[in-house]
Amino acid sequence: MISKYSHRELNWVDLESPTEEEVAYILEEYTIPLFIKEDISRKPKEDIVRLDHSFIFAYLNPPQFPLDENKDNRLIFIANDNFIIIIQ
């Protein structure tokens, strides 16, 4: 599910349990750089934090209790001066 909120010039986009199509749509709409798209599509097991000249990107895999290998437990933040995108 995609939820969007705006305050002045800042847009906050929240994707909760999104489909791959919803993620792809938001990444295209906000012109997310290729290196971020690649990191998201690989679904890494390790945490990633990248700072670019215009983006902050964090891909986190917080612990879950009880452990469920079938559950996608990722938490992704993408931010720049104009928007914040959170994928959970």
C-alpha positions in Angstrom: 0.0 0.0 0.0 1.3 3.4 -0.9 0.6 6.4 1.3 1.7 9.9 0.4 1.9 13.0 2.6 3.1 16.5 1.8 4.3 19.4 3.9 5.4 22.5 2.1 8.0 21.3 -0.4 8.7 17.9 1.3 6.9 14.7 0.2 6.8 11.6 2.5 6.0 8.3 0.7 5.3 5.3 2.9 5.1 1.9 1.3 3.8 -0.8 3.6 4.1 -4.4 2.4 4.4 -3.2 -1.2 4.2 -5.3 -4.3 7.2 -5.2 -6.6 5.2 -3.1 -9.0 4.4 -0.5 -6.4 8.1 -0.3 -5.5 9.1 0.1 -9.1 6.5 2.8 -9.7 7.7 4.9 -6.8 11.4 4.5 -7.7 10.5 5.7 -11.2 8.3 8.5 -10.1 10.9 10.0 -7.8 13.9 9.3 -10.2 15.9 7.2 -7.8 19.5 6.5 -8.9 20.4 3.1 -10.4 22.7 2.2 -7.6 19.8 2.4 -5.1 17.5 0.4 -7.4 20.1 -2.3 -7.7 20.6 -2.6 -3.9 16.8 -2.8 -3.4 16.4 -5.5 -6.0 19.2 -7.7 -4.7 17.5 -7.9 -1.3 20.8 -8.1 0.7 21.0 -9.8 4.0 23.5 -7.3 5.3 22.6 -3.7 6.2 23.6 -1.0 3.8 24.0 2.7 4.3 25.1 4.9 1.4 25.6 8.7 1.2 25.6 10.3 -2.2 25.9 14.0 -3.0 22.1 14.2 -3.1 20.7 11.0 -1.5 20.8 9.2 1.8 20.0 5.5 1.4 19.6 2.9 4.2 18.6 -0.7 3.7 18.2 -2.3 7.1 17.4 -5.9 8.2 16.2 -5.5 11.8 16.0 -8.6 13.9 12.6 -10.3 14.2 11.3 -12.4 17.1 10.4 -15.2 16.6 12.6 -15.7 13.5 10.6 -16.3 10.4 12.6 -16.9 7.2 9.5 -16.5 5.0 8.8 -13.0 6.3 10.5 -10.0 4.5 11.7 -7.9 7.4 13.5 -5.2 5.5 13.3 -1.5 6.3 14.4 0.9 3.5 14.9 4.7 3.8 15.6 6.9 0.8 15.8 10.7 1.3 16.9 13.8 -0.4 16.0 17.5 -0.1 12.5 17.0 -1.6 11.3 13.6 -0.3 11.5 10.8 2.1 10.6 7.3 1.0 10.1 4.5 3.5 9.6 0.9 2.4 8.6 -1.6 5.1 
